[in-house]
């Protein structure tokens, strides 16, 4: 078991080392695609840390991402604060927001939790837009830095590697064990003495922390930040699709799901820009009916069947 765990880490480290060379090879359009893919890896892995073991489907990613990007833009545009100072601040604001959401919603379960997180994310988007339009006198903010997509890619890679390492450690801790029991049967978890609310809030805070951090890192990519752009609810659905497509039951599931999805998403946006919603609906149906445990889960089922036949 221990040997297998460290083998997994070694494989991930080798993949990260290879991924670090991508900006030296790719440029222009393909580098932009790789930046998008790395964003989804970081966000979907962070999402899987919480939703994978607990089976709580959160649609609050856009709220954390938008908060990070918008606050960084506000600090740089309105208060002339340096990029790195704001980038150090925004993750903690995301963590605070996640803690407040968690304390208010994690006693809910199932579809009620999904609806609440989506509704809250939309409320935050509309509230920020209203404040921007009525009190700040402009619709957006400028983020002007010397950082190119190459630098943004490397920053996102560092975040993704950190998220994965943290998730690996949590999965092998008492907290990870508690979360798996919660995901299996929350009532049983309470009866054996697990503080289910605390365990869920702690993991939910990590998604808020990293979601806001990724939003802050990507702000220079957009140059001009507008609330409806960074708080787009579509991002929450895309992150869920990437995680579920790969398989949220495994921490490395999003790594598997992000490659086919990012390529398909880019093709759809390029050649069928008016059918993006239809595409998302089709992908959801494919996952639900044909890949309920993701690509990783399907591969594991195939391997088990092969082993049974051999034995």
LOBA-614775 format. One line per 10 residues: number of its first residue (from 1); for each residue x, y, z of N, C-alpha, C. Coordinates in steps of 0.2 Angstrom, whole numbers, plus 5000, padded with zeros to 4 digits. Layout:
<recs>
NUM = X:Y:Z:X:Y:Z:X:Y:Z | ...
</recs>
This chain:
<recs>
1 = 5004:4994:5000:5000:5000:5000:5004:5006:5000 | 5009:5006:5005:5014:5012:5005:5018:5013:4999 | 5020:5007:4996:5024:5007:4990:5020:5010:4984 | 5014:5008:4984:5010:5010:4978:5008:5017:4979 | 5008:5020:4985:5006:5027:4986:5012:5031:4984 | 5018:5029:4985:5024:5033:4983:5026:5032:4976 | 5024:5026:4973:5024:5026:4966:5020:5031:4962 | 5014:5032:4965:5009:5037:4962:5012:5044:4963 | 5015:5045:4968:5018:5052:4969:5024:5053:4964 | 5028:5047:4963:5033:5048:4958:5031:5049:4951
11 = 5025:5046:4949:5022:5047:4943:5020:5054:4942 | 5017:5056:4947:5014:5063:4947:5020:5068:4946 | 5025:5067:4950:5031:5071:4950:5034:5071:4943 | 5035:5066:4939:5037:5065:4933:5033:5069:4928 | 5026:5068:4929:5022:5072:4924:5022:5079:4925 | 5023:5081:4931:5024:5088:4933:5030:5091:4930 | 5035:5087:4930:5042:5089:4927:5041:5090:4920 | 5038:5085:4916:5036:5086:4909:5032:5092:4908 | 5027:5093:4912:5022:5098:4910:5026:5105:4911 | 5031:5106:4915:5034:5112:4916:5038:5114:4910
21 = 5039:5109:4905:5043:5111:4899:5038:5113:4893 | 5032:5112:4894:5027:5114:4889:5028:5121:4886 | 5028:5126:4891:5029:5133:4888:5036:5134:4884 | 5040:5129:4885:5047:5130:4881:5046:5127:4874 | 5040:5123:4873:5039:5120:4867:5033:5123:4863 | 5028:5124:4867:5022:5127:4864:5022:5134:4864 | 5018:5137:4860:5017:5145:4860:5011:5147:4856 | 5009:5153:4857:5003:5155:4854:4997:5151:4856 | 4993:5149:4851:4986:5146:4852:4987:5140:4857 | 4992:5135:4856:4992:5129:4860:4995:5131:4867
31 = 4999:5136:4868:5000:5138:4875:4994:5140:4878 | 4990:5144:4875:4984:5146:4878:4979:5140:4880 | 4979:5135:4875:4975:5129:4877:4978:5126:4883 | 4984:5126:4884:4988:5122:4889:4986:5126:4896 | 4986:5133:4896:4984:5137:4901:4977:5135:4904 | 4973:5135:4899:4966:5133:4901:4965:5126:4904 | 4969:5122:4901:4969:5115:4904:4972:5115:4911 | 4977:5118:4912:4980:5118:4919:4976:5122:4924 | 4972:5127:4921:4967:5130:4926:4962:5125:4928 | 4959:5121:4923:4954:5116:4925:4957:5110:4930
41 = 4963:5108:4928:4967:5103:4933:4967:5106:4940 | 4969:5112:4941:4970:5115:4948:4963:5115:4951 | 4958:5118:4947:4951:5119:4950:4948:5112:4951 | 4948:5108:4947:4945:5101:4947:4948:5097:4952 | 4954:5097:4953:4958:5093:4958:4956:5096:4965 | 4955:5102:4966:4953:5105:4972:4946:5103:4974 | 4942:5104:4968:4935:5102:4969:4934:5095:4971 | 4938:5090:4968:4938:5083:4970:4940:5081:4977 | 4945:5086:4980:4947:5085:4987:4941:5085:4991 | 4936:5089:4990:4930:5090:4994:4924:5085:4992
51 = 4923:5086:4986:4917:5082:4983:4918:5075:4982 | 4924:5073:4980:4925:5066:4979:4924:5061:4985 | 4926:5063:4991:4925:5058:4997:4918:5059:5000 | 4915:5066:4999:4909:5067:5003:4903:5066:4998 | 4904:5067:4992:4899:5066:4987:4894:5072:4987 | 4897:5078:4989:4893:5084:4989:4895:5088:4983 | 4890:5089:4979:4892:5093:4972:4891:5100:4973 | 4897:5103:4973:4897:5111:4974:4897:5114:4968 | 4893:5119:4967:4893:5124:4961:4895:5131:4963 | 4900:5131:4968:4902:5138:4971:4909:5140:4968
61 = 4912:5136:4963:4918:5137:4961:4919:5144:4958 | 4914:5146:4954:4914:5152:4951:4914:5158:4956 | 4911:5157:4961:4911:5163:4967:4918:5164:4969 | 4922:5158:4971:4928:5159:4973:4933:5161:4968 | 4933:5159:4962:4937:5161:4956:4936:5168:4955 | 4929:5170:4954:4928:5177:4953:4930:5182:4958 | 4929:5180:4965:4932:5184:4970:4939:5185:4970 | 4943:5180:4968:4950:5181:4968:4952:5185:4962 | 4949:5184:4956:4951:5189:4951:4949:5196:4952 | 4943:5197:4954:4940:5203:4955:4944:5207:4961
71 = 4945:5204:4966:4949:5208:4972:4956:5210:4969 | 4959:5205:4966:4966:5207:4964:4966:5213:4959 | 4961:5213:4954:4960:5218:4950:4958:5225:4953 | 4954:5224:4958:4952:5230:4962:4959:5233:4966 | 4963:5229:4969:4969:5231:4972:4974:5234:4968 | 4975:5231:4962:4979:5234:4957:4977:5240:4953 | 4971:5240:4951:4968:5245:4947:4966:5252:4951 | 4963:5251:4957:4960:5256:4961:4965:5259:4966 | 4969:5254:4969:4974:5256:4975:4981:5255:4973 | 4983:5253:4967:4990:5253:4964:4994:5248:4969
81 = 4991:5243:4971:4995:5238:4975:4998:5233:4970 | 5004:5230:4972:5008:5226:4968:5004:5219:4967 | 5005:5216:4961:5002:5210:4960:5003:5204:4965 | 5010:5203:4967:5011:5198:4972:5008:5199:4979 | 5007:5205:4981:5004:5207:4987:4997:5205:4987 | 4993:5207:4981:4986:5205:4981:4985:5198:4980 | 4990:5194:4976:4989:5187:4975:4990:5183:4982 | 4994:5186:4987:4995:5183:4993:4989:5184:4998 | 4985:5189:4996:4979:5191:5000:4972:5187:4998 | 4971:5187:4991:4965:5184:4989:4963:5177:4991
91 = 4968:5172:4991:4966:5166:4993:4963:5165:5000 | 4965:5170:5005:4962:5170:5012:4955:5173:5012 | 4954:5177:5007:4947:5180:5006:4943:5174:5004 | 4945:5170:4999:4942:5165:4997:4940:5160:5002 | 4945:5158:5006:4944:5154:5012:4939:5156:5017 | 4939:5163:5018:4934:5166:5023:4927:5165:5020 | 4926:5166:5013:4920:5165:5010:4918:5158:5010 | 4922:5154:5009:4921:5146:5009:4919:5144:5016 | 4922:5147:5021:4920:5145:5028:4913:5148:5030 | 4911:5154:5028:4905:5156:5029:4899:5152:5025
101 = 4901:5150:5019:4896:5146:5015:4895:5139:5018 | 4901:5137:5020:4901:5130:5023:4897:5130:5029 | 4898:5134:5034:4894:5135:5040:4887:5135:5039 | 4885:5139:5033:4878:5140:5032:4875:5134:5028 | 4879:5131:5024:4875:5126:5019:4877:5119:5020 | 4883:5117:5024:4885:5110:5024:4880:5106:5028 | 4876:5109:5032:4871:5104:5035:4865:5102:5030 | 4865:5105:5024:4861:5103:5019:4864:5097:5016 | 4860:5093:5012:4863:5088:5008:4860:5087:5001 | 4862:5083:4997:4859:5081:4991:4858:5087:4986
111 = 4852:5088:4983:4850:5093:4978:4850:5100:4982 | 4848:5100:4988:4848:5106:4992:4854:5110:4992 | 4860:5106:4993:4866:5109:4993:4868:5111:4987 | 4867:5108:4981:4869:5110:4974:4865:5116:4973 | 4859:5117:4974:4855:5123:4972:4857:5129:4976 | 4859:5127:4983:4861:5133:4987:4867:5136:4985 | 4872:5132:4983:4879:5134:4981:4878:5138:4974 | 4874:5135:4970:4873:5139:4963:4870:5145:4964 | 4865:5145:4968:4861:5152:4970:4865:5157:4973 | 4870:5155:4978:4874:5159:4981:4879:5162:4977
121 = 4882:5158:4972:4887:5160:4967:4884:5166:4963 | 4878:5164:4961:4874:5169:4956:4872:5176:4960 | 4871:5175:4967:4869:5181:4971:4876:5185:4971 | 4881:5182:4972:4888:5186:4973:4889:5189:4966 | 4888:5186:4961:4890:5189:4954:4885:5195:4953 | 4879:5195:4955:4874:5200:4954:4876:5206:4958 | 4878:5204:4965:4879:5209:4970:4885:5213:4968 | 4891:5210:4965:4897:5213:4963:4895:5218:4957 | 4891:5215:4952:4889:5219:4946:4885:5225:4948 | 4881:5225:4953:4877:5230:4955:4881:5236:4959
131 = 4886:5233:4963:4890:5238:4966:4895:5242:4961 | 4897:5238:4957:4902:5241:4951:4898:5246:4947 | 4892:5244:4945:4888:5249:4941:4886:5255:4944 | 4884:5254:4951:4880:5260:4954:4885:5264:4958 | 4890:5261:4961:4894:5265:4965:4901:5266:4963 | 4904:5262:4959:4911:5263:4957:4912:5266:4950 | 4906:5267:4946:4906:5271:4940:4909:5268:4934 | 4911:5262:4934:4913:5258:4928:4911:5251:4929 | 4911:5248:4923:4909:5241:4923:4915:5236:4924 | 4921:5238:4923:4927:5233:4924:4933:5237:4926
141 = 4938:5233:4927:4944:5235:4930:4950:5232:4926 | 4956:5236:4925:4961:5234:4921:4967:5231:4926 | 4969:5225:4923:4975:5222:4926:4981:5222:4921 | 4985:5226:4922:4991:5227:4918:4998:5225:4921 | 5000:5219:4919:5007:5217:4922:5011:5214:4916 | 5017:5213:4918:5022:5210:4913:5022:5203:4912 | 5017:5199:4916:5017:5192:4915:5013:5190:4909 | 5016:5185:4906:5013:5182:4900:5010:5175:4901 | 5007:5172:4896:5004:5166:4897:5009:5161:4900 | 5015:5161:4898:5020:5157:4900:5021:5157:4908
151 = 5021:5163:4910:5022:5164:4918:5015:5161:4921 | 5010:5163:4918:5003:5161:4921:5003:5153:4921 | 5005:5150:4916:5005:5143:4916:5009:5140:4921 | 5015:5142:4922:5020:5140:4927:5017:5141:4934 | 5014:5146:4935:5010:5148:4942:5005:5143:4943 | 5001:5142:4938:4995:5137:4939:4998:5130:4940 | 5003:5128:4936:5006:5121:4938:5008:5121:4945 | 5011:5126:4948:5014:5126:4955:5007:5125:4959 | 5002:5128:4958:4996:5127:4962:4993:5120:4961 | 4993:5118:4955:4990:5111:4954:4994:5106:4958
161 = 5001:5106:4957:5005:5102:4961:5004:5102:4968 | 5003:5108:4971:5002:5109:4978:4995:5106:4980 | 4990:5107:4976:4984:5105:4978:4984:5097:4978 | 4987:5094:4973:4988:5087:4973:4992:5084:4979 | 4997:5087:4981:5001:5085:4986:4997:5085:4993 | 4993:5091:4994:4989:5092:4999:4984:5087:5000 | 4980:5085:4994:4975:5080:4994:4978:5073:4995 | 4984:5072:4993:4987:5065:4994:4988:5064:5002 | 4991:5070:5005:4992:5069:5012:4985:5069:5016 | 4980:5072:5014:4974:5072:5017:4971:5065:5017
171 = 4971:5062:5011:4968:5056:5010:4971:5050:5014 | 4977:5052:5017:4981:5047:5021:4980:5049:5028 | 4976:5054:5030:4976:5056:5037:4969:5054:5040 | 4968:5056:5046:4962:5054:5050:4956:5058:5047 | 4958:5065:5044:4953:5069:5041:4950:5065:5035 | 4955:5063:5031:4953:5059:5025:4948:5053:5026 | 4950:5049:5031:4947:5043:5033:4940:5045:5036 | 4939:5051:5039:4933:5053:5042:4928:5055:5036 | 4931:5059:5031:4927:5061:5025:4925:5055:5021 | 4929:5050:5020:4926:5044:5017:4920:5040:5020
181 = 4921:5040:5027:4915:5038:5031:4909:5042:5030 | 4910:5049:5030:4904:5053:5029:4901:5052:5022 | 4905:5051:5017:4903:5050:5010:4899:5043:5010 | 4901:5038:5014:4898:5032:5014:4891:5032:5017 | 4891:5035:5023:4885:5036:5027:4886:5041:5032 | 4883:5047:5031:4884:5052:5036:4881:5051:5043 | 4876:5047:5043:4873:5046:5049:4877:5041:5054 | 4880:5036:5050:4885:5032:5054:4891:5036:5056 | 4893:5040:5052:4899:5045:5054:4898:5048:5060 | 4892:5051:5061:4890:5055:5067:4890:5050:5073
191 = 4887:5044:5072:4886:5039:5077:4893:5037:5080 | 4898:5037:5076:4905:5034:5078:4909:5040:5081 | 4906:5046:5081:4909:5051:5085:4913:5056:5080 | 4912:5056:5074:4915:5061:5069:4911:5067:5069 | 4915:5073:5070:4911:5079:5069:4911:5081:5062 | 4905:5079:5059:4904:5079:5051:4905:5086:5049 | 4902:5091:5052:4901:5098:5050:4908:5101:5050 | 4913:5100:5055:4919:5102:5055:4924:5099:5049 | 4923:5093:5048:4927:5089:5043:4925:5092:5036 | 4919:5093:5035:4917:5096:5029:4919:5103:5028
201 = 4918:5107:5033:4920:5114:5032:4927:5115:5031 | 4932:5111:5034:4939:5111:5033:4941:5110:5026 | 4938:5105:5023:4939:5103:5016:4936:5108:5011 | 4930:5111:5013:4927:5116:5009:4931:5122:5009 | 4934:5124:5014:4939:5130:5014:4945:5129:5010 | 4947:5123:5009:4953:5122:5004:4951:5124:4997 | 4944:5122:4995:4942:5123:4988:4941:5131:4987 | 4939:5134:4992:4939:5142:4992:4945:5145:4991 | 4950:5142:4995:4957:5145:4995:4960:5145:4988 | 4960:5139:4986:4963:5137:4979:4959:5140:4973
211 = 4953:5140:4974:4949:5143:4969:4950:5151:4968 | 4951:5154:4974:4952:5162:4973:4959:5163:4971 | 4964:5158:4973:4971:5159:4971:4971:5158:4963 | 4968:5153:4960:4968:5152:4953:4965:5158:4950 | 4959:5161:4952:4956:5167:4949:4961:5173:4949 | 4965:5174:4955:4970:5179:4955:4975:5178:4950 | 4978:5172:4949:4983:5171:4945:4981:5172:4937 | 4975:5171:4936:4972:5171:4929:4970:5178:4927 | 4970:5183:4932:4967:5190:4931:4972:5193:4926 | 4978:5193:4926:4982:5196:4921:4981:5193:4913
221 = 4979:5187:4913:4977:5184:4906:4971:5188:4903 | 4967:5191:4907:4961:5194:4904:4962:5202:4903 | 4967:5204:4907:4969:5212:4906:4963:5216:4909 | 4957:5215:4906:4951:5219:4908:4946:5214:4912 | 4945:5216:4918:4941:5211:4922:4934:5214:4923 | 4929:5210:4921:4922:5213:4922:4918:5207:4926 | 4914:5209:4931:4910:5204:4935:4907:5198:4932 | 4903:5199:4926:4900:5194:4923:4905:5189:4919 | 4911:5191:4919:4916:5187:4915:4919:5182:4921 | 4922:5185:4926:4925:5181:4931:4921:5177:4936
231 = 4914:5179:4936:4909:5176:4940:4905:5171:4936 | 4907:5170:4930:4903:5166:4926:4901:5159:4929 | 4894:5158:4929:4892:5151:4932:4894:5145:4928 | 4895:5147:4922:4897:5141:4917:4904:5138:4920 | 4908:5142:4923:4915:5139:4925:4913:5133:4930 | 4908:5134:4935:4907:5129:4940:4905:5123:4937 | 4901:5123:4931:4899:5117:4928:4904:5114:4924 | 4909:5118:4921:4914:5115:4918:4919:5111:4922 | 4920:5114:4928:4925:5111:4933:4922:5104:4935 | 4915:5104:4937:4912:5098:4939:4912:5093:4933
241 = 4911:5095:4927:4912:5090:4921:4919:5087:4921 | 4924:5091:4921:4931:5089:4921:4932:5084:4926 | 4930:5085:4932:4931:5081:4938:4927:5074:4937 | 4921:5075:4935:4917:5069:4934:4919:5064:4928 | 4921:5068:4923:4923:5064:4917:4929:5060:4919 | 4934:5063:4922:4940:5059:4924:4938:5054:4929 | 4934:5056:4934:4933:5051:4940:4934:5055:4946 | 4929:5057:4950:4931:5061:4956:4933:5057:4962 | 4932:5050:4961:4934:5046:4966:4941:5045:4967 | 4945:5047:4962:4952:5047:4963:4955:5054:4962
251 = 4960:5056:4966:4963:5062:4966:4966:5064:4959 | 4968:5059:4955:4971:5060:4949:4966:5060:4943 | 4960:5059:4945:4954:5058:4940:4954:5064:4935 | 4954:5071:4938:4954:5077:4934:4960:5077:4929 | 4965:5074:4930:4971:5074:4926:4969:5070:4919 | 4965:5065:4920:4963:5061:4915:4957:5064:4911 | 4953:5067:4914:4947:5071:4911:4949:5077:4908 | 4954:5081:4910:4955:5087:4907:4957:5087:4900 | 4961:5082:4898:4964:5082:4891:4959:5082:4886 | 4955:5076:4886:4949:5076:4881:4944:5082:4881
261 = 4943:5084:4887:4937:5089:4888:4940:5095:4885 | 4946:5097:4887:4949:5104:4885:4949:5104:4877 | 4952:5099:4874:4952:5099:4867:4945:5099:4864 | 4940:5095:4866:4934:5096:4863:4930:5102:4865 | 4931:5105:4871:4929:5112:4872:4931:5117:4868 | 4938:5117:4866:4941:5122:4862:4938:5121:4855 | 4937:5115:4852:4934:5114:4846:4927:5116:4845 | 4923:5115:4850:4916:5117:4850:4916:5125:4851 | 4920:5128:4855:4920:5136:4855:4922:5139:4848 | 4927:5135:4845:4929:5138:4839:4924:5137:4833
271 = 4922:5131:4832:4918:5129:4826:4910:5129:4827 | 4908:5129:4834:4901:5129:4835:4900:5133:4841 | 4901:5140:4841:4901:5144:4847:4894:5145:4850 | 4889:5144:4846:4882:5145:4848:4879:5138:4851 | 4883:5133:4851:4880:5126:4853:4884:5124:4860 | 4887:5129:4863:4891:5127:4869:4887:5124:4875 | 4881:5126:4876:4876:5124:4881:4874:5117:4879 | 4873:5116:4873:4871:5109:4870:4876:5104:4871 | 4882:5106:4870:4888:5102:4871:4889:5100:4878 | 4888:5105:4883:4888:5103:4890:4883:5098:4892
281 = 4877:5099:4890:4871:5094:4891:4873:5087:4889 | 4876:5087:4883:4877:5080:4880:4883:5077:4884 | 4888:5081:4886:4893:5078:4890:4890:5075:4897 | 4886:5079:4900:4883:5077:4906:4879:5071:4906 | 4875:5070:4900:4872:5064:4899:4876:5058:4898 | 4882:5059:4894:4886:5054:4893:4889:5051:4899 | 4891:5056:4904:4894:5054:4910:4889:5050:4915 | 4883:5053:4915:4878:5050:4919:4876:5043:4917 | 4875:5042:4910:4873:5035:4908:4879:5030:4906 | 4884:5033:4904:4890:5028:4902:4896:5028:4906
291 = 4897:5034:4910:4903:5034:4914:4902:5037:4921 | 4897:5034:4924:4895:5036:4931:4901:5037:4936 | 4906:5033:4935:4912:5033:4939:4918:5036:4936 | 4917:5039:4930:4922:5043:4926:4926:5038:4922 | 4931:5040:4918:4935:5036:4914:4940:5032:4918 | 4942:5035:4924:4946:5031:4929:4942:5025:4932 | 4936:5026:4934:4932:5021:4936:4931:5015:4931 | 4929:5017:4925:4928:5013:4920:4934:5008:4918 | 4940:5011:4918:4946:5008:4917:4948:5003:4923 | 4946:5005:4929:4947:5000:4935:4942:4994:4934
301 = 4936:4995:4932:4931:4990:4931:4934:4985:4925 | 4937:4988:4920:4939:4983:4915:4945:4979:4917 | 4950:4982:4921:4955:4979:4924:4953:4973:4929 | 4948:4974:4933:4945:4969:4937:4943:4963:4933 | 4939:4965:4928:4936:4959:4924:4942:4955:4920 | 4947:4959:4918:4953:4955:4915:4956:4951:4920 | 4957:4953:4926:4960:4949:4932:4956:4943:4933 | 4949:4944:4934:4945:4938:4935:4945:4933:4930 | 4946:4935:4924:4946:4930:4918:4953:4926:4919 | 4958:4929:4920:4965:4926:4921:4965:4921:4927
311 = 4962:4923:4932:4962:4919:4938:4957:4913:4937
</recs>
